Amino acid sequence: MNPCQGSVVSRSEFHLPKTTPAALKALGHGSLPDTLEVDGRRFIRRRVFKHDFFAATALYEADPLFEGNTDRVILKVQRQTPFLLIPLCWVGRILTARELSAFHRLAGVPGIPRLIGEWGPTGLVREYIEGHTLAEVDRVDDDFHPRLRELIDAIHARDMAYVDLEKSGNILVGDDGRPYLFDFQISWYWPKGWGGALQPARAIRRWLQKGDLYHLVKLQRRTRPDQLSPEVLAASYRKPWFVRTHNVLTRPFTRLRRRILNRLDPQRSRGERGRISDNKLMGGV
């Protein structure tokens, strides 16, 4: 029995392409549970948003039989199953611990969903935010990008870097027009007790934080270029050295990984791997 699974995984299906190998899914042949209990309340799974190599994410709605319980929550469960006979539940545990740590450090920051609790050894439950990802909109309100900059500044003030702003699908435009960040799987934080106050860790953090600010301008260039001065707009097309260095270091691995995955799972060679494409309601997944 897989020690990472516990009672988290059920065997019900949620309609991924039949050709997708189970080894490329975080839960293998399993799926997220049909129901879950949170703080004495019962929730029912309504929609699976994504099931890729590293995690499965779904929306749960309060059981209507429980009077006054109208909440919606997101359950995210990290990798549990082996890959090519290599146990990877330890990866799921590490990723979960990282995200839990990020939510705890950012608790109370406007634009960060509320963490509700842990779920099993590799899962967490968080608040659901109504809205759509920035990738789905062409234009945002005047105050969206200033608020997003304030949110990133608040993250940086806690000695973190978000790192994943290159993907506009990682930024949620709430129905209230405000920006929200919800995925901290690869966010950077080096605890001071582990050398985070030393110069090498501080240099890496500054490098990644500069990358955050660069990608903020790129996001604004796509949705509100009218808010950028001609000088800033022109500069946004010139990649700074730290972004070029990052690309040089990571691109070979990214290309190799994409080639292998496309060969194993040809039907997912287009679009974002693991995303359930018929969902209109994103809710920050």
MOJODA-V322640 format. One record per helix or strand of 2 or more residues. SS is the DSSP state (2 for helix, 1 for strand). FROM is the first residue (numbers start at 1). LEN is the number of residues. If there is no record, write none. Layout:
BEGIN
SS|FROM|LEN ; SS|FROM|LEN
END
This chain:
BEGIN
1|9|2 ; 2|22|3 ; 1|31|2 ; 1|35|4 ; 1|41|11 ; 1|55|8 ; 1|72|7 ; 2|89|17 ; 1|115|5 ; 1|123|5 ; 1|131|3 ; 2|134|3 ; 2|144|14 ; 2|168|3 ; 1|171|4 ; 1|179|3 ; 2|192|3 ; 2|199|25 ; 2|225|3 ; 2|230|6 ; 2|241|24 ; 2|266|3
END
